[in-house]
């Protein structure tokens, strides 16, 4: 059987009927040889192998498993229906081994099914009940053998490292599109990135555990938005560390994250990244011992940096966790505070009363006071200014500010012009 060679972009793609023997088809039986369920720990650290140990299913530039149950099952249903899967791309490392360039999600779906990790339904089964592969091997051996003998369409690619990564980006524009961080990972491979992924892109990674599990009570109480298996926790950690080291996004140039990754890609490990990230989240956990989902997704890196510079020394966030918690309870129970809990947290941190959305005077009260003051601003009169203002140009203000115990009642209302309303502050 002859092989056809085709030039596509900067890679030479060698289309083979079989990787190990061109006279035979490359089958699922060949693919899953050597795959071990326990080796797939969800990280991206060259830890998952097939094809007798010769195929690296998850090289460092690849992402984690992102297929949902529906897509994962669809791969197996396609095989059971004896329909073709899309082409899978490997890289020939020219040392007798290969790594997956594209098709990791399909390959892992196949391996996990044969390892008995999930069951599917199919028209070829005698019942409507979902079946896992071990049951096929016991009770439906003909179907099990048909699965093992299913032939896969593999392209084996040869090229330089830079060519490989360019092609990796190109062929991943379809299917499950790569996000920004997944694309960055393809350009900064190495021991440092593998260690960073082990910490921030693995379900049991230290960064993921610290993000998702509150050490104060060991309960699931996440602090970040996004998903660890789509590299979004890693992206957040990199963003915080990049800003901490003074990197900024460059117009028409590398982002702060890319500059940070370029600087550190030669490091032996990602311990510096972990140390800063853990400092930030441990500080958050030390300040907010009572959790609310509104804490999730705040820019804790920027908040921590500002706190360390002393920007919030006069705010409640500088106090102890007990005092902070007591203030949160007080504000939550204050009828004058109409802000949601996130606004309360922002007030605790930033010290700006506008986050609390203090209850305002209704129009009926405001108009009555406006008439009582004969359309004048109280402070303008004190300055000798007799100007009359239109109602729309005045603001109903608390005479005694909320921060000093004032309530939103008619006798605590005064009408001020825009200028004096904005400059009054907490004067009383």
C-alpha positions, 0 to 999 in steps of 0.5 A, spaced: 500 500 500 503 506 497 503 512 501 501 519 499 504 525 501 501 532 501 504 539 503 499 543 507 502 550 510 508 548 513 507 541 515 508 535 511 502 530 512 503 523 511 497 519 510 498 512 512 492 507 513 496 504 519 501 507 523 505 501 525 503 497 518 501 500 512 498 493 510 493 493 515 488 499 518 490 502 525 484 500 529 482 502 536 485 496 539 492 499 537 490 505 540 488 503 547 494 499 548 497 501 554 492 506 556 491 506 563 485 509 567 489 511 573 494 515 568 489 520 566 489 525 572 486 531 568 492 534 568 496 536 562 503 534 564 505 529 558 501 523 563 496 520 558 499 515 553 496 510 548 498 505 543 503 501 547 506 507 550 508 510 544 503 515 543 502 521 548 495 523 548 496 529 552 502 533 550 504 539 554 501 544 549 494 540 549 488 542 553 484 538 558 478 534 557 473 539 555 467 534 552 461 534 555 457 528 556 453 529 550 459 530 545 463 524 549 457 519 548 456 521 540 464 519 539 462 512 541 455 512 538 459 514 531 463 508 532 458 503 534 454 505 528 460 504 524 460 511 521 467 515 520 470 519 525 473 526 523 481 525 521 485 525 527 492 528 527 499 526 530 506 528 530 511 524 529 517 525 534 522 521 529 524 517 535 519 512 535 514 515 538 508 520 537 504 525 540 496 528 539 496 534 535 488 534 534 483 529 536 485 529 543 478 529 545 475 523 541 481 519 543 480 520 550 472 519 549 474 512 546 479 510 551 475 512 557 469 508 554 473 502 553 476 503 560 469 502 563 468 509 565 461 511 562 456 507 558 452 509 552 446 507 548 446 504 541 441 501 536 445 495 535 444 493 542 439 488 543 436 493 549 435 500 550 439 500 556 446 504 556 452 499 556 459 500 558 464 496 554 466 491 559 459 489 559 460 488 551 466 484 552 462 479 557 455 479 554 456 482 547 462 479 544 461 480 537 460 488 538 466 489 543 470 486 537 467 490 532 469 496 536 476 494 537 477 493 530 474 499 528 479 503 523 481 510 525 483 515 520 490 518 522 494 523 519 502 523 521 505 530 521 512 532 520 515 538 521 519 543 526 517 545 533 514 552 530 511 549 524 507 544 529 505 549 533 502 553 527 498 548 525 496 546 532 493 553 532 490 552 525 486 546 525 483 547 532 479 553 529 473 548 529 471 543 533 472 546 540 475 552 539 481 554 543 480 560 548 486 565 548 490 562 554 489 555 550 493 558 544 498 561 549 500 555 552 501 552 545 507 557 544 510 557 551 511 549 552 516 546 557 517 544 564 514 551 567 508 550 563 507 543 565 508 545 572 503 551 572 498 546 569 499 541 574 497 546 579 492 550 576 489 546 570 488 539 574 482 538 579 486 536 584 491 541 583 493 546 589 491 552 585 484 549 583 483 546 590 485 553 594 480 557 589 474 552 590 475 549 597 475 554 603 480 551 608 476 555 613 471 549 613 473 545 607 467 546 603 466 548 596 466 555 596 469 558 589 473 565 589 474 565 581 469 565 575 471 560 569 473 553 569 480 550 571 479 545 565 479 551 560 485 554 563 481 560 566 484 559 573 491 559 570 489 565 566 487 569 572 493 566 576 498 569 570 494 575 570 495 577 577 502 575 577 504 579 571 501 585 574 505 584 580 511 584 576 509 590 573 507 588 566 502 591 562 498 590 555 502 593 549 498 596 544 499 591 538 504 587 542 504 582 547 499 582 553 502 582 560 500 575 560 504 573 554 510 577 557 510 574 563 510 567 560 516 569 556 520 571 562 518 565 566 518 559 560 525 557 562 524 556 569 524 549 572 517 550 575 511 555 577 513 555 584 513 563 583 507 563 580 503 559 585 506 563 591 504 569 589 497 566 587 496 563 594 498 569 597 492 573 594 487 567 595 489 566 603 489 573 604 482 573 601 480 567 605 483 570 612 478 576 611 472 573 609 471 567 613 463 567 612 462 566 604 457 568 599 457 567 592 458 574 591 465 574 593 466 569 586 470 573 580 472 579 584 479 582 581 482 579 588 489 580 585 488 588 584 485 588 590 490 585 594 496 589 590 492 596 592 491 593 599 499 591 600 500 599 597 496 601 603 491 604 599 485 601 603 488 602 610 482 606 612 477 602 610 474 596 613 478 591 609 484 593 614 480 590 620 480 583 623 476 578 620 471 578 626 470 585 625 469 585 618 464 579 619 460 583 624 460 589 619 457 585 614 451 583 618 450 590 620 449 592 613 445 586 611 440 588 616 440 595 615 434 598 612 437 604 609 442 599 605 439 597 599 445 594 595 446 587 594 451 583 598 456 584 592 455 592 594 456 591 601 463 587 600 465 593 595 464 598 600 468 593 605 474 593 601 473 600 597 470 604 602 466 608 598 458 609 600 456 609 593 456 602 593 451 601 598 445 604 594 443 608 601 435 608 600 433 615 597 427 620 598 421 619 594 419 624 589 413 626 594 418 628 600 423 631 595 418 636 592 415 638 599 422 640 601 423 643 595 417 648 596 419 649 603 425 651 601 422 656 596 426 653 590 433 655 594 439 651 595 441 651 603 448 651 602 447 657 597 443 661 601 449 660 607 453 663 602 449 669 600 446 666 593 439 667 592 438 663 586 432 659 585 433 652 582 428 648 577 426 642 581 430 637 576 436 641 578 436 639 585 438 633 589 434 630 595 440 630 601 440 627 607 441 632 613 445 627 617 449 622 613 447 615 613 454 614 615 453 618 622 446 615 623 441 619 619 435 616 616 431 616 610 425 620 613 422 627 611 425 631 617 432 629 615 431 631 608 434 637 604 434 640 597 441 642 594 444 644 588 448 639 584 455 642 586 453 642 593 450 635 593 457 633 590 461 636 594 458 636 601 461 629 603 459 627 610 459 634 613 453 635 617 
